[in-house]
Amino acid sequence: MDPVLVLVLSLSCLLLLSLWKQSSGRGKLPPGPTPLPIIGNFLQIDVKYIQQSLTNLSKVYGPVFTLYMGMKPAVVLHGYEAVKEALADHGEEFSGRGRLPIFDKVVKGLGVVFSSGNIWKDTRRFSLMTLRNLGMGKRSIEDRVQEEAQCLVEELRKTNGLPCDPTFILGCAPCNVICSIIFQNRFDYKDQDFLNLMEKLNENTKILSSPWLQVCNTFPVLLDICPGSHKKFFKNYAYIKSYLLEKIKEHQESLDVTNPRDFIDYFLIKRRQENQDQLLNSTLEHLSATVFDLFAAGTETTSTTMRYALLLLMKHPHVTAKVQEEIDRVVGRNRSPCMQDRGHMPYTDAMIHEVQRFIDLIPNNLPHEVTCDVKFRNYLIPKGTMVITSLSSVLHDNKEFPNPETFDPGHFLDGEGNFKKSDYFMPFSTGKRICAGEGLARMELFLYLTTILQNFKLKPLVNPKDIDTTPVLNGLASVPPAFQLCFIPI
């Protein structure tokens, strides 16, 4: 071998080992498995079932341990006590957003979901205030959801009781609500632009949850040098972003600062009023990233949960029968369900909570990052360290939820059949990074599911015992298997 090449390789190895030693020596990190150079603990993680790998490691190293994702350490928090202590009790210190390289490529630290620091704080504050101005948490948004629920029912009637895949129909309802908030527009369920947006959102969720993307997020260089589904993700993101930028352009041309119509208008007006504020007067890139965050989060998580709910209800017809009996008794057939009904429908409320607990939609949360050097349980976590919080370990805690792998609304009912709250119910995360749309999502899940069950029987195409509810992908999100069913009018 060429002596020069040997020298270069030797020096490179020494440099890498030096960097490794330097990075692993920072702070007093929690214990964890011994990492290998370059790849870290990658071989100890099953990218198809990351949460199970974290559970297995927690049995060895405890509820707080360190994993190296490539060359960078990440502190893993497993179990209710550790997750609550970090995200709720030390919320400010753990409020940074950890890096997801595939989103770094497209979002560039903008928007509300993948931003940090003052950009995140100002954008989140502005977004929450604006969403409240537009009816979030008020009767007006409930009216909008109820109207969309009736549109959903009419669309399901058009299936004439024949087998159908409910994916896009269920996606259209929450998407229309968030679209009406963002750019004052709702779509017909057969609108081709609408269906294209739905298809690309749905496809991107699957891509983000694939094993390949977990590899790419660990070794970001692969995003640039390798072919793969991430290229399709970038293409789909660009398509949606282009659509949203066109909507923003239309709003700029018709803006009336005295009469804001929707979220985009409020943002553009704020931008004009505070033209010296670089955080809220950033480029259209920031507005498009923020709108994309609201659009995607307000559509995909709710529609996926609804899809999973129908699958579980078909698998457990005795649960469905109890819910429909409660709907008949409390709501009847002559009016639409409303949020006031929920307090009188403990079993239905428990069923929806149990769906969210059981499906474990975002098993390992979005990554956090500590915003300063943090002393946590006698460890010193250096500023900028990624933190992985296992929501799965909280939602499937066997002390709080006996037989957590079993779908049972009784997990949220007391001995008298009343609804029972649980601090362990964290599908929307907790603390300062808790999902901004939690209230809307919970309203939509209740109103859409009760309206569907008020009007239809769910008929599976196979024996309920043969229905498989195991997610087909389990990376960023838990993706339910594809299925068909018949909506039989009652």
Sequence and secondary structure as in RCSB ss.txt:
>XXXX:A:sequence
MDPVLVLVLSLSCLLLLSLWKQSSGRGKLPPGPTPLPIIGNFLQIDVKYIQQSLTNLSKVYGPVFTLYMGMKPAV
VLHGYEAVKEALADHGEEFSGRGRLPIFDKVVKGLGVVFSSGNIWKDTRRFSLMTLRNLGMGKRSIEDRVQEEAQ
CLVEELRKTNGLPCDPTFILGCAPCNVICSIIFQNRFDYKDQDFLNLMEKLNENTKILSSPWLQVCNTFPVLLDI
CPGSHKKFFKNYAYIKSYLLEKIKEHQESLDVTNPRDFIDYFLIKRRQENQDQLLNSTLEHLSATVFDLFAAGTE
TTSTTMRYALLLLMKHPHVTAKVQEEIDRVVGRNRSPCMQDRGHMPYTDAMIHEVQRFIDLIPNNLPHEVTCDVK
FRNYLIPKGTMVITSLSSVLHDNKEFPNPETFDPGHFLDGEGNFKKSDYFMPFSTGKRICAGEGLARMELFLYLT
TILQNFKLKPLVNPKDIDTTPVLNGLASVPPAFQLCFIPI
>XXXX:A:secstr
  HHHHHHHHHHHHHHHHHHHHHHTSSB       BTTTBTGGG  TTSHHHHHHHHHHHH SEEEEEETTEEEE
EEESHHHHHIIIIITTTTT EE   HHHHHHHTT TTTS  HHHHHHHHHHHHHHHHHTTTTSHHHHHHHHHHHH
HHHHHHHTTTT  B  HHHHHHHHHHHHHHHHHS    TT HHHHHHHHHHHHHHHHHTSHHHHHHHHSTHHHHH
  SHHHHHHHHHHHHHHHHHHHHHHHHHH  TTS  SHHHHHHHHHHHTTT TTTS  HHHHHHHHHHHHHHHHH
HHHHHHHHHHHHHHH HHHHHHHHHHHHHHT SSS   GGGGGG HHHHHHHHHHHHHHTSSTT S EE SS EE
ETTEEE TT EEEEEHHHHHT TTTSSSTTS  GGGGB TTS B   TT  TT  GGGS TTHHHHHHHHHHHHH
HHHHHEEEEESS GGG     SEESSSEE     EEEEE 
